[in-house]
């Protein structure tokens, strides 16, 4: 069970993580908006 959870966590990070966000223009826009709003966590 632990292995499956770890796999899902990796998949989630790759899709919604910080590095993935910084690669695309829209992702950068999202990060910028979240910074302006003052979110404590920009991504996961």
PyMOL Python script that loads the backbone (N, CA, C, O; Angstrom):
from pymol import cmd

cmd.read_pdbstr("""\
ATOM      1  N   UNK A   1       0.833  -1.199   0.000  1.00  0.00           N
ATOM      2  CA  UNK A   1       0.000   0.000   0.000  1.00  0.00           C
ATOM      3  C   UNK A   1       0.873   1.256   0.000  1.00  0.00           C
ATOM      4  O   UNK A   1       0.565   2.241  -0.671  1.00  0.00           O
ATOM      5  N   UNK A   2       1.951   1.203   0.754  1.00  0.00           N
ATOM      6  CA  UNK A   2       2.853   2.354   0.865  1.00  0.00           C
ATOM      7  C   UNK A   2       3.452   2.717  -0.489  1.00  0.00           C
ATOM      8  O   UNK A   2       3.604   3.894  -0.815  1.00  0.00           O
ATOM      9  N   UNK A   3       3.787   1.711  -1.263  1.00  0.00           N
ATOM     10  CA  UNK A   3       4.418   1.950  -2.566  1.00  0.00           C
ATOM     11  C   UNK A   3       3.467   2.686  -3.513  1.00  0.00           C
ATOM     12  O   UNK A   3       3.886   3.573  -4.257  1.00  0.00           O
ATOM     13  N   UNK A   4       2.197   2.317  -3.480  1.00  0.00           N
ATOM     14  CA  UNK A   4       1.190   2.948  -4.334  1.00  0.00           C
ATOM     15  C   UNK A   4       1.026   4.424  -3.972  1.00  0.00           C
ATOM     16  O   UNK A   4       0.920   5.281  -4.849  1.00  0.00           O
ATOM     17  N   UNK A   5       1.008   4.704  -2.681  1.00  0.00           N
ATOM     18  CA  UNK A   5       0.863   6.078  -2.219  1.00  0.00           C
ATOM     19  C   UNK A   5       2.036   6.922  -2.690  1.00  0.00           C
ATOM     20  O   UNK A   5       1.870   8.067  -3.110  1.00  0.00           O
ATOM     21  N   UNK A   6       3.219   6.337  -2.612  1.00  0.00           N
ATOM     22  CA  UNK A   6       4.427   7.038  -3.029  1.00  0.00           C
ATOM     23  C   UNK A   6       4.388   7.322  -4.530  1.00  0.00           C
ATOM     24  O   UNK A   6       4.779   8.401  -4.976  1.00  0.00           O
ATOM     25  N   UNK A   7       3.915   6.352  -5.298  1.00  0.00           N
ATOM     26  CA  UNK A   7       3.815   6.509  -6.742  1.00  0.00           C
ATOM     27  C   UNK A   7       2.842   7.633  -7.099  1.00  0.00           C
ATOM     28  O   UNK A   7       3.124   8.454  -7.972  1.00  0.00           O
ATOM     29  N   UNK A   8       1.707   7.663  -6.422  1.00  0.00           N
ATOM     30  CA  UNK A   8       0.715   8.708  -6.672  1.00  0.00           C
ATOM     31  C   UNK A   8       1.274  10.079  -6.328  1.00  0.00           C
ATOM     32  O   UNK A   8       1.008  11.059  -7.024  1.00  0.00           O
ATOM     33  N   UNK A   9       2.045  10.146  -5.258  1.00  0.00           N
ATOM     34  CA  UNK A   9       2.645  11.405  -4.828  1.00  0.00           C
ATOM     35  C   UNK A   9       3.617  11.917  -5.895  1.00  0.00           C
ATOM     36  O   UNK A   9       3.655  13.113  -6.188  1.00  0.00           O
ATOM     37  N   UNK A  10       4.393  11.012  -6.465  1.00  0.00           N
ATOM     38  CA  UNK A  10       5.348  11.379  -7.513  1.00  0.00           C
ATOM     39  C   UNK A  10       4.603  11.877  -8.748  1.00  0.00           C
ATOM     40  O   UNK A  10       4.979  12.889  -9.339  1.00  0.00           O
ATOM     41  N   UNK A  11       3.543  11.163  -9.136  1.00  0.00           N
ATOM     42  CA  UNK A  11       2.739  11.560 -10.296  1.00  0.00           C
ATOM     43  C   UNK A  11       2.159  12.949 -10.089  1.00  0.00           C
ATOM     44  O   UNK A  11       2.162  13.781 -10.997  1.00  0.00           O
ATOM     45  N   UNK A  12       1.663  13.186  -8.886  1.00  0.00           N
ATOM     46  CA  UNK A  12       1.037  14.465  -8.558  1.00  0.00           C
ATOM     47  C   UNK A  12       2.064  15.589  -8.614  1.00  0.00           C
ATOM     48  O   UNK A  12       1.787  16.675  -9.122  1.00  0.00           O
ATOM     49  N   UNK A  13       3.247  15.314  -8.087  1.00  0.00           N
ATOM     50  CA  UNK A  13       4.311  16.317  -8.097  1.00  0.00           C
ATOM     51  C   UNK A  13       4.703  16.667  -9.517  1.00  0.00           C
ATOM     52  O   UNK A  13       4.909  17.836  -9.842  1.00  0.00           O
ATOM     53  N   UNK A  14       4.806  15.655 -10.362  1.00  0.00           N
ATOM     54  CA  UNK A  14       5.231  15.890 -11.742  1.00  0.00           C
ATOM     55  C   UNK A  14       4.208  16.697 -12.520  1.00  0.00           C
ATOM     56  O   UNK A  14       4.562  17.475 -13.405  1.00  0.00           O
ATOM     57  N   UNK A  15       2.949  16.511 -12.191  1.00  0.00           N
ATOM     58  CA  UNK A  15       1.888  17.216 -12.914  1.00  0.00           C
ATOM     59  C   UNK A  15       1.612  18.612 -12.350  1.00  0.00           C
ATOM     60  O   UNK A  15       1.358  19.549 -13.107  1.00  0.00           O
ATOM     61  N   UNK A  16       1.662  18.750 -11.023  1.00  0.00           N
ATOM     62  CA  UNK A  16       1.263  20.002 -10.390  1.00  0.00           C
ATOM     63  C   UNK A  16       2.374  20.654  -9.570  1.00  0.00           C
ATOM     64  O   UNK A  16       2.134  21.632  -8.861  1.00  0.00           O
ATOM     65  N   UNK A  17       3.574  20.118  -9.665  1.00  0.00           N
ATOM     66  CA  UNK A  17       4.670  20.636  -8.849  1.00  0.00           C
ATOM     67  C   UNK A  17       5.245  21.952  -9.351  1.00  0.00           C
ATOM     68  O   UNK A  17       4.878  22.447 -10.417  1.00  0.00           O
ATOM     69  N   UNK A  18       6.147  22.501  -8.564  1.00  0.00           N
ATOM     70  CA  UNK A  18       6.742  23.808  -8.860  1.00  0.00           C
ATOM     71  C   UNK A  18       7.515  23.803 -10.177  1.00  0.00           C
ATOM     72  O   UNK A  18       7.376  24.727 -10.978  1.00  0.00           O
ATOM     73  N   UNK A  19       8.318  22.785 -10.404  1.00  0.00           N
ATOM     74  CA  UNK A  19       9.122  22.732 -11.630  1.00  0.00           C
ATOM     75  C   UNK A  19       8.244  22.654 -12.868  1.00  0.00           C
ATOM     76  O   UNK A  19       8.549  23.265 -13.892  1.00  0.00           O
ATOM     77  N   UNK A  20       7.172  21.913 -12.776  1.00  0.00           N
ATOM     78  CA  UNK A  20       6.245  21.790 -13.909  1.00  0.00           C
ATOM     79  C   UNK A  20       5.565  23.129 -14.185  1.00  0.00           C
ATOM     80  O   UNK A  20       5.341  23.494 -15.339  1.00  0.00           O
ATOM     81  N   UNK A  21       5.241  23.852 -13.122  1.00  0.00           N
ATOM     82  CA  UNK A  21       4.593  25.160 -13.277  1.00  0.00           C
ATOM     83  C   UNK A  21       5.544  26.163 -13.934  1.00  0.00           C
ATOM     84  O   UNK A  21       5.126  26.966 -14.768  1.00  0.00           O
ATOM     85  N   UNK A  22       6.811  26.112 -13.559  1.00  0.00           N
ATOM     86  CA  UNK A  22       7.760  27.103 -14.083  1.00  0.00           C
ATOM     87  C   UNK A  22       8.114  26.855 -15.548  1.00  0.00           C
ATOM     88  O   UNK A  22       8.668  27.738 -16.203  1.00  0.00           O
ATOM     89  N   UNK A  23       7.807  25.682 -16.067  1.00  0.00           N
ATOM     90  CA  UNK A  23       8.157  25.374 -17.456  1.00  0.00           C
ATOM     91  C   UNK A  23       7.248  26.059 -18.465  1.00  0.00           C
ATOM     92  O   UNK A  23       7.704  26.451 -19.540  1.00  0.00           O
ATOM     93  N   UNK A  24       5.967  26.209 -18.135  1.00  0.00           N
ATOM     94  CA  UNK A  24       5.029  26.792 -19.099  1.00  0.00           C
ATOM     95  C   UNK A  24       4.700  28.241 -18.745  1.00  0.00           C
ATOM     96  O   UNK A  24       4.847  28.669 -17.600  1.00  0.00           O
ATOM     97  N   UNK A  25       4.258  28.972 -19.742  1.00  0.00           N
ATOM     98  CA  UNK A  25       3.899  30.383 -19.552  1.00  0.00           C
ATOM     99  C   UNK A  25       2.696  30.512 -18.622  1.00  0.00           C
ATOM    100  O   UNK A  25       2.667  31.367 -17.737  1.00  0.00           O
ATOM    101  N   UNK A  26       1.703  29.646 -18.839  1.00  0.00           N
ATOM    102  CA  UNK A  26       0.510  29.687 -17.983  1.00  0.00           C
ATOM    103  C   UNK A  26       0.828  29.301 -16.545  1.00  0.00           C
ATOM    104  O   UNK A  26       0.243  29.834 -15.602  1.00  0.00           O
ATOM    105  N   UNK A  27       1.753  28.378 -16.390  1.00  0.00           N
ATOM    106  CA  UNK A  27       2.175  27.975 -15.048  1.00  0.00           C
ATOM    107  C   UNK A  27       2.840  29.121 -14.314  1.00  0.00           C
ATOM    108  O   UNK A  27       2.601  29.326 -13.124  1.00  0.00           O
ATOM    109  N   UNK A  28       3.673  29.868 -15.017  1.00  0.00           N
ATOM    110  CA  UNK A  28       4.336  31.034 -14.427  1.00  0.00           C
ATOM    111  C   UNK A  28       3.306  32.085 -14.028  1.00  0.00           C
ATOM    112  O   UNK A  28       3.433  32.744 -12.996  1.00  0.00           O
ATOM    113  N   UNK A  29       2.281  32.225 -14.872  1.00  0.00           N
ATOM    114  CA  UNK A  29       1.207  33.167 -14.581  1.00  0.00           C
ATOM    115  C   UNK A  29       0.482  32.763 -13.297  1.00  0.00           C
ATOM    116  O   UNK A  29       0.146  33.605 -12.464  1.00  0.00           O
ATOM    117  N   UNK A  30       0.250  31.462 -13.157  1.00  0.00           N
ATOM    118  CA  UNK A  30      -0.409  30.931 -11.967  1.00  0.00           C
ATOM    119  C   UNK A  30       0.404  31.223 -10.723  1.00  0.00           C
ATOM    120  O   UNK A  30      -0.134  31.685  -9.717  1.00  0.00           O
ATOM    121  N   UNK A  31       1.721  30.952 -10.788  1.00  0.00           N
ATOM    122  CA  UNK A  31       2.599  31.209  -9.651  1.00  0.00           C
ATOM    123  C   UNK A  31       2.600  32.687  -9.283  1.00  0.00           C
ATOM    124  O   UNK A  31       2.579  33.044  -8.105  1.00  0.00           O
ATOM    125  N   UNK A  32       2.625  33.535 -10.294  1.00  0.00           N
ATOM    126  CA  UNK A  32       2.626  34.982 -10.074  1.00  0.00           C
ATOM    127  C   UNK A  32       1.357  35.420  -9.347  1.00  0.00           C
ATOM    128  O   UNK A  32       1.405  36.201  -8.397  1.00  0.00           O
ATOM    129  N   UNK A  33       0.216  34.897  -9.817  1.00  0.00           N
ATOM    130  CA  UNK A  33      -1.063  35.241  -9.190  1.00  0.00           C
ATOM    131  C   UNK A  33      -1.114  34.776  -7.735  1.00  0.00           C
ATOM    132  O   UNK A  33      -1.634  35.471  -6.862  1.00  0.00           O
ATOM    133  N   UNK A  34      -0.566  33.591  -7.498  1.00  0.00           N
ATOM    134  CA  UNK A  34      -0.585  33.059  -6.141  1.00  0.00           C
ATOM    135  C   UNK A  34       0.336  33.853  -5.218  1.00  0.00           C
ATOM    136  O   UNK A  34       0.046  34.018  -4.033  1.00  0.00           O
ATOM    137  N   UNK A  35       1.451  34.346  -5.773  1.00  0.00           N
ATOM    138  CA  UNK A  35       2.358  35.198  -4.985  1.00  0.00           C
ATOM    139  C   UNK A  35       1.675  36.519  -4.627  1.00  0.00           C
ATOM    140  O   UNK A  35       1.749  36.983  -3.489  1.00  0.00           O
ATOM    141  N   UNK A  36       1.011  37.114  -5.617  1.00  0.00           N
ATOM    142  CA  UNK A  36       0.318  38.387  -5.407  1.00  0.00           C
ATOM    143  C   UNK A  36      -0.774  38.237  -4.353  1.00  0.00           C
ATOM    144  O   UNK A  36      -0.962  39.109  -3.506  1.00  0.00           O
ATOM    145  N   UNK A  37      -1.483  37.124  -4.421  1.00  0.00           N
ATOM    146  CA  UNK A  37      -2.565  36.863  -3.467  1.00  0.00           C
ATOM    147  C   UNK A  37      -2.025  36.621  -2.057  1.00  0.00           C
ATOM    148  O   UNK A  37      -2.732  36.807  -1.067  1.00  0.00           O
ATOM    149  N   UNK A  38      -0.755  36.201  -1.986  1.00  0.00           N
ATOM    150  CA  UNK A  38      -0.126  35.982  -0.690  1.00  0.00           C
ATOM    151  C   UNK A  38      -0.277  34.573  -0.163  1.00  0.00           C
ATOM    152  O   UNK A  38      -0.295  34.349   1.047  1.00  0.00           O
ATOM    153  N   UNK A  39      -0.383  33.629  -1.071  1.00  0.00           N
ATOM    154  CA  UNK A  39      -0.504  32.225  -0.650  1.00  0.00           C
ATOM    155  C   UNK A  39       0.788  31.761   0.017  1.00  0.00           C
ATOM    156  O   UNK A  39       1.890  32.072  -0.437  1.00  0.00           O
ATOM    157  N   UNK A  40       0.626  31.019   1.093  1.00  0.00           N
ATOM    158  CA  UNK A  40       1.819  30.512   1.777  1.00  0.00           C
ATOM    159  C   UNK A  40       2.436  29.362   1.008  1.00  0.00           C
ATOM    160  O   UNK A  40       3.648  29.153   1.052  1.00  0.00           O
ATOM    161  N   UNK A  41       1.585  28.603   0.291  1.00  0.00           N
ATOM    162  CA  UNK A  41       2.083  27.493  -0.540  1.00  0.00           C
ATOM    163  C   UNK A  41       1.751  27.799  -1.999  1.00  0.00           C
ATOM    164  O   UNK A  41       0.583  27.919  -2.366  1.00  0.00           O
ATOM    165  N   UNK A  42       2.764  27.920  -2.807  1.00  0.00           N
ATOM    166  CA  UNK A  42       2.544  28.210  -4.220  1.00  0.00           C
ATOM    167  C   UNK A  42       2.093  26.980  -4.976  1.00  0.00           C
ATOM    168  O   UNK A  42       1.213  27.052  -5.834  1.00  0.00           O
ATOM    169  N   UNK A  43       2.695  25.860  -4.656  1.00  0.00           N
ATOM    170  CA  UNK A  43       2.308  24.582  -5.253  1.00  0.00           C
ATOM    171  C   UNK A  43       2.134  23.583  -4.132  1.00  0.00           C
ATOM    172  O   UNK A  43       2.095  23.965  -2.962  1.00  0.00           O
ATOM    173  N   UNK A  44       2.029  22.325  -4.463  1.00  0.00           N
ATOM    174  CA  UNK A  44       1.748  21.273  -3.481  1.00  0.00           C
ATOM    175  C   UNK A  44       2.581  21.394  -2.221  1.00  0.00           C
ATOM    176  O   UNK A  44       2.448  20.576  -1.311  1.00  0.00           O
TER     177      UNK A  44
END
""", "prot")
cmd.dss("prot")
cmd.show_as("cartoon", "prot")
cmd.util.cbc("prot")
cmd.orient("prot")
